Amino acid sequence: MTPLVATAVLVAALTHASWNAIAHGIKDQLLAFTLVGGGGALCAAALAPFAALPRAAAWPYLIASVLVHLAYQYLLMRSFQLGDFGQVYPIARGIAPLAVTVLAAVFVHERPGGWQTAGVLVASAGLGGVALWGMRGRTPNWPALAAAAGTGLTIAGYTVVDGVGVRDSGTSLGYICWLLLMQGLVVPVVALTARRGELFAQLRPVAVRGLFGGALSITAYGLVLWAQTRADLAPVAALRETSIIAGAAIGALFFKEHFGRPRMVAAALVVAGIGLMLHAG
């Protein structure tokens, strides 16, 4: 992994944590994901004419990814409805790197070297520390934890599917555009069916925030897909999940959640893991 690729993924991590915080801050999660999905689809529609059409080999992966992303969005909405941002977000994101490492080894035959493995493990230990700290002193909210864990597994699933698909597509931009065009309109259609004439009045007070979140979402995942064409899936996934640290900081700044010394130690472990992954590159 080169410094340029690592920088792109770190920017994606910060951007991803930001749009998740925006979505969490909109209390009606159906409205939040309607706007994020719709905003992403609008950005994709604007960019698609300037991107090449993905190759035929990539379309089965695009369709599979849309299905997994829809499951991910449903579970993420449920976890935000049931739990606190500082608890469910780290768990959802922290499960993904190790799961991606296993899936990539089994299905893509990417077996990380010694430095990469060490980097993924060290970074995952830091990410797990943030997740455990978010649960400290609380009675476990099992439905929220189950939704967050399911979210993490769907993240791992679409990461591997898209990692293969974008490499076969021949165009990172075209792949992300068509992915968001196909999946981004599903939740808005569901919301329009469920809320009918009330939807637009409900959207108006939060429209700017939500659409901005959609723009952030396409930026974040577009950077990740580009990185997956230039590095192995496991270290990209581990580096991407530094969004947990950004999410913890956002939780402290905007949701008044305590950051604390354990999260500082966890952040140091993540930085050490990044160093090991860069050493491998």
Secondary structure, DSSP 8 states (H G I E B T S, - for coil): --HHHHHHHHHHHHHHHHHHHHHHHSSSHHHHHHHHHHHHHHHHHHHGGGS----GGGHHHHHHHHHHHHHHHHHHHHHHHHS-HHHHHHHHHHHHHHHHHHHIIIII-----HHHHHHHHHHHHHHHHHHHHHTTTS---HHHHHHHHHHHHHHHHHHHHHHHHHHHHS-HHHHHHHHHHHHHTHHHHHHHHHHGGGHHHHHGGGHHHHHHHHHHHHHHHHHHHHHHTTS-HHHHHHHHTTHHHHHHHHHHHHS----HHHHHHHHHHHHHHHHHHHHH-
